[in-house]
Amino acid sequence: MSSSLFKSFHFAFFPTMSVAPQENTGGAAAPSAPKGSKTTTKIVIVGGGAGGLSTASMLQRKFQSNGDIVIVVSVNRSINDKVDKDKSLKFENEPSDKHYYQPLWTLVGGGIFTKDASQRNEKDLIPQGTTWEKDGVATFKPDENLVVTKQGKTLNYDYLIVATGITMYWDRIRGLKETLGKNGVTSNYSFDSVDKTFEFIKGLKSGTAIFTFPNTPIKCGGAPQKILWLADSYFRDHNVRDKININFNTAGVSMFAVKKYSDALDQMAVERDVTRNYKYNLIEVNGEKKEAVFETPEGNKTVQFDMLHVVPPMGPIPEVKSSPLADPTTGYVTVNKETLQHTKYPNVFALGDCSNLPTSKTAAAITKQAPCLVANLISHKNGQPLEAKYDGYTSCPITTSYKEIMLAEFKYDNVVAESFPFDQSKPSRFAMLLKKHVFPTAYWHGVLNGRWFGPRAVFNPYTCADVKQQ
């Protein structure tokens, strides 16, 4: 097929769990370079988080420079499960007007920032020239090049980008929803309970504080213990640490996936008297009795707590998991780990937490995934080989105190890939400066605009061709 830029470019875009763009442009058979009505190239992006917005921004600029472009962005930030409306904390299952910079929630939980500093209005972040249509995706039909929304709208596409992230399954831990935000039970993974974390840290003068890690992939593998180290630091600064036992109860088998950083964290745990319990998976909470039940190799164990920080099980949204795009075993979208192109449908791409990319699920990963995806999508449209290769880069800044951070950076196969000329397994104040001031600014004004590329800052690590005119 001749390479092309169509006269107009319709870009339908949704956030987490969403989708909804425009009318049919033609294409119904999936495959190679899509064939539509050739007056329009329609790209549907399902997901309005970091991956969706970053990709949308870059594609909008590339296509706009070559034609009369109309971009329709459909966003829906649907997360979590159903909950009794009488509960004090809400678990959203509706499209949201807010966009959250979730990496900041560790510092919110530590009392460094207010949670309002982590949110913006989604409408203000939608790329200029696009239209935001709120709706949720009900069905993916990649064999027909279309998606169906929850409101019954059928959206055809020439290209589909899936960036739905993952959702928290709070109800997989019995009793958690009923007690979250009270009885000393909290989680930095909920906007509604994140400020409770600091309240409970401040209020704990003695007893046992437990920090958990579930038996599923999660957003940022270091986050469960980031708040642990901040709590340890707070307790020491307020002279109560010797009266408080700190336990890290993880379903995993080590402190961290990358050996270099795991070894450093192990040593820190020894020095700071943090108890590590491996293969401990939280399955039940009784807030009133201050009891937590863990599944262990020796059977279920019930332990007492005074404070419990919970990381809930996570996974792909049901609409992705049940779709033809997903691995039937894991539920994640199956893509080539280098090109981010779907393994079966060549006009489908995915990035971020919803994909089966074998790397840590972080916002930092998007800074390399999004430009790679854009470069390859345009190459595919131009009828050229997909030459951009994602190496699995990701980063996890692990707070180790109120002053320092261990800046973990690595790529596929847990190979260390550090950016600075010092040993980043050693906590540094410089890294904390980045975490508090540089990274949030880069996210709001760079990542979401498709102009920040992680270690390369404003320099795109991939060569991205122009879209060829038909």
N, C-alpha and C positions, 0 to 999 in steps of 0.2 A: 504494500500500500504506500502511496506517496506520502511523504512526511507533510505535516500541515499545521498551520494555525488556522483555526476557523474564525470566521468573521467576528463572532462573539464567543465569549467564554463564560459559561454558566457554572458557578461554583456553589454547590449545595453543601452546607456544612453544619454539623450538629455536635454538641459536646457529649459528655459521658453517656452513654446509653441512648443515643439519639439518632435522629436522622430526618431529613425533610427538605428537599429542594424543589424542583420545578417540573415542568411538563416534559413529556417524552421528546427526545431529540432524534429518535430513530433507533438505534442499536438494540438488538435483542440477543444476538448470538455473542457469547463471551469472548473472545480470544484475541489473538494477536493485537495489533494496533486496532483500537475500536473503530467501528464504522457507524457513524451517526448521520445526521442530516447535514453535516458539513457546513452548516452556517453557525454551528454551536459546538463547542467542546464542553461537555458537562462533567464536572468533577463533584462527587458527593463525598464530603468528609463527615464521618460519624464520630463526634467527640469534640468538645469545646474546652479541653484542658490545655496543658502546655504543648502536647504533640499536635493537636488539631489546630490551634491558633497559630503556632509557629509555621506549620506546613502551609496553612491557608495564606499567611502573609507572604511567604516566599513565592508561592504559586501565583498569587494575585499580581505581584510585581512582574514576574516573568511573562505571564500571558498578557498583561495590560500593555506592556511595551511593544506588543506585536499586533494589537488589534483593538477593535471596539469591544470592550470587555464588560460583561454583566456577571457579577459573582453573587450567588445566593448562598448565604451561610445559614445552616439550620443547626441550632444548638440545644442540647438538653442535658442538664447535669443531674441525671437521675442516679441516686446512690442509695445504698442500704435497703433494708427490708421494712415490712409493715410493722407498725407499733401502735399500741393503745394510745389514742389521742389524749388521754388523761395524764399520761406520764409527763414529768417535768422537763425531760429532755426529748427533743423531737428527732426522729430518724427519717430524713427526707426521702421521699419517693416521688417527688414532683420536680418538674423543671425549675431551676433556680436562677434568679437574677444575679447571683453572686459568683465570683470566681475567687478561689482561695489559693494563696501561696502556701501550701502545706508544709514545706521545709521550715517555715518560721514557727510552726506550732511547738517544736521542741523548746524554743526560747520563750514562747508564751507560757508553756507549762513550767518553765523555770522562773517566771516572773520578770523576765528581761524586757519583753514587749507585751502590749495589750493585744488581744486577739483581733481587734478591729484593724490593726495594722496589717493583718494578713489577707484582707479582702478588698476587692474592687467590684464595681458593677460590670457584669459581663458585657453589657451593651457598649461600654466604653472601650472594650478591648477587641471588638470585632473589627477586622481589617477594613479600612475605608474602601467603599465601593462594593461592599458585600451587604447582603441582607440577612438578618437573623430571624430564622423561623423556629420557634420553640415547639418541639414535639419529641416524641420518643420513638425509637425504632421498634417495630413489632416483629418484622421478618426480613431476613436477607435472602434474596433470590439471585445469586450470582450467575446461574445458568441463563437467566433472562436479563441480566444487567439491570436489576432494579431492587429497590428496597421498599417495604411497605411500612408506613408509620402507624403509631398507635391510634391515630385519628382516621386511619384508613386511606391515607393519601399514598398513591403509587408514584415513586420517584425513579425515573430512568437515569442512567449515567453512562458516560464513556469510560470514566475511571472512578473507582471507589477507594477511599482511604479510610481505614478503620483505626480509630484512636480513642476508644471508649474507656481506657483505663481499666481498673478493677474495682470491685465493690467490697464493702465490709459485710460479713455475715455475722452480725452480732448475736443472732438467735441460735447459733451453733454452740454457744456456751450457755448452758441452762442457768437461768436466773440473772444473767448479766444486764439485760435491758431494764429489768425492774429495779436494779440497785445502782446503775451507772450514774455517777454524779453525786452520790450520797454514800453514807456508811464507809467512807474512806476508799471507795472504788472509783477509779477514774481512767481516762484514756486520752492521750494526745492525738488520737486518730479521729476524734469528733470535735467539730467546732464548738458544739454545745457543752462539752465537758472539759475542754482543754484548760480553761481558766480554773476549773476545780482542782486540777493537778497541783498548781502552786498553793492553792488554799490548803490542801491536805498536807503538802510538804511543810508549810509554815506551822501547821497545827500539830504536827507529830513531835512529841517530846521524848517518847520512849516506845519500845515495842518492836514490831517486825514490819518491814516494808518489802513487798515482793513485786518484782518486775517480770512480766511474762513475754514469751515469744511463741507464736503458734506453730502448728505443723503444716502450714501452707506457705507458698511464696507470698511476700508482702511488699508494700511500698517501702523502699529504703530499708535494707536489711540491718542497718546500724541503728535505726531510730529507737528500737525497744530499749537499748541500753544508753542512749544519749541522755535520756531523762534520769536514768539511774545514777550516772556520774554527776549530773547537776544536783540531784538530791543529796548525794554523798557530800558534795562540796558545800551545799547549804547547811547540812547538819554539822559539819566540821566548823564552819564559820560561826555557828551559833552555839557551839560547845555542847551539843547533845549527841554527837556521833557515837560516843562510847555507850550510850543507852539504847541504841537502835541497831538491830540486826538487818542487814541488807541482803536479800536473796535474788539472784538472777535465775529464774526458772524457765528454761528454754526447751522447746521440743527438739532442738538441734543437738549437735554433738560437739560444738566448739563455740568460742566467743564470736567468731567472724569467719566468713567464707574464705578469705584470703589469709594464708598462713602468716605472712609477715605481720599483719595487723592483729591477727588473732593471738599470736605469741605476745605481742606488746600488751594487749588487753588482758591476757592471762596474768602477766607479771603485775599489771596494775591492780587486778583483783586480789592478788596475794598481798600486795603492799597495803591496800586499803581495806582488807578484811571483808571482801565481798564473797559470799557463798555462791558457788556455781552449781546448779543442779541441772544436769543434761538429761535429755529424753523425758522431760516433764512437760506434758501438754495439758493446759487448763481446759477442763470440760464443764465445770459447774462453779457457781458462786452463790453463797448465801450471805447477803450483806448484813442482815440483822444479827446473825451469829458470828460474823467476821470469819467465815470459813471458805476456803477454796479447795476444790477437788481437782487433783492432777492425775492424768493417766500416765503411768510409768511402766518400765519393763517388769517391775515387781508387783504390778497391780495398781489399782486406784489408791491414792493417798490423800487424806484430808488434812489440811494444814491451817493453822490460825494466822490471821494477819491483822495489822492495824491500819496499814495502807496497802492498796493493791492497784498497780498500774497495769492495765490489760491492753494487749495488742490483739484485736479480734482476728479470726480466720478471714482470709480474703480469697477472691477468685474472680474469674470473668463474669460479666453480667449474663443473666440467663439467655438473653436474645442472641448473644454471641456464641455462648456455649452450645446452644441447640442448633446452630446454623451450619450449613455446608462448608463454611470458612474455617471451622474450628477442628482441632485435633479431637477426635472422639473420646480420647482418654483424659486429657487435661482440660479441654474446653477453650484453650487459647488459640488465637488465629495462627495458622501455620504459614510461616514465611521463610524465604531463603535468608539465612542469618547474615549474609553480606550485602545483598541487594535490597532486602525488605519487600521484595515482590512475593506475592502469594505462590505457593508451590503448585497450585492447580489452575488458578485463574490469573492469567498474566496482566489483566487490567485492574487487578486489585492489589493494593499495598496496605501494610499495617505497620504501626510503630508504637512504642511505649509499652505500658503495663499490660495491655490486652494481647500482645503478641507472644509467641513462644520463643522469642530471642533468649538465648541462654546467658543472660547477664543480669546484673542487679537492676531492679525496677526503680529508677530515680529520675528526677527532673534533669539532672546533669546529663543523663544518657540521651535525652531529647536533643541536646545541643549538637550531637553528632549524628543522630538518627534522622532528624528532620531534613537537613541539607542533603544527606545521602539519598533519602527517598525522593526528594524533589528532583535531584539530578537524574536519577534513574527513571522516574516517571516521564520526564521530558525526553530522555534518550529513547524510551520505548515509543513515545508518540512520534518521534522523528524517525523511527525505524532503525535506530542505531543500537549497538550493544550496550548493555547496562554495565558501565565500567566503574561507577562509584562503589566502594566497598567499605562497609561498616565493620570496625574491628572489635566491637563490643565495649568500647569505652564507657565507663560510668564512674561516678564519684560519690563518696559518702563522708561528709565532714562529721566526725564523731566528737561531740562535746565531751571533754574530760573534766572540765571545771568551769567556773564562771569566767575564767580568763583565757583558757586554752582549748584548742581543738586538735584532734588527730585527723589530718586530711588524707583519707584513703582514696586512692585513684587506681583503677585497674581495668583490664579488658578481658576478652574471652579467655577461658581456662584459668581465670583468677591470676593472670599475669600482671604484676605490678606495673603501672604506667604513670609514674609521678611527673609532675610538671615543674617542680621547683628544685633548685640545686642544694637541697638539704634532705635529710632523712625524715620523710613525712609520717613515719610511724611514731615519731617523737612529738608530743603535743606542743603547739606553738601559739603565741599570742597573735602572730601574723595571720594564721588561719582563722582565728576568732574574729579578727578585723574583717576578713573576707566574708565570713558567715553572717555577721551582724550588719554590715554596711554595703559591701560590694555585690554579693550574690542577690540580695533582694532587689537592688536597683537594676542589676543586669537582667533579672527575670522580668520585671514589669516593663522595662524600656528596651530590652534587647531580645530576650528569648521569645517572648510572645510576638514580637515584631519580625522575627526571623532574621535578626541582625547580631545575635550573640552566639558564638560557636565554642563555648567552653574554654579549654586550654588555649585555643587559637584566638580568643577574644572576638574581635570584629572581623577576623579574616576567615572566610569560608574555606574549609579544608578540602572541598570538592570543586572540581571544574564543572560548572553547570551551563550547558549549551542554551542558546536561544531557541525558542520554539520556531520551527521552520514554517514559513507560510506556504499554504497550499498552492 
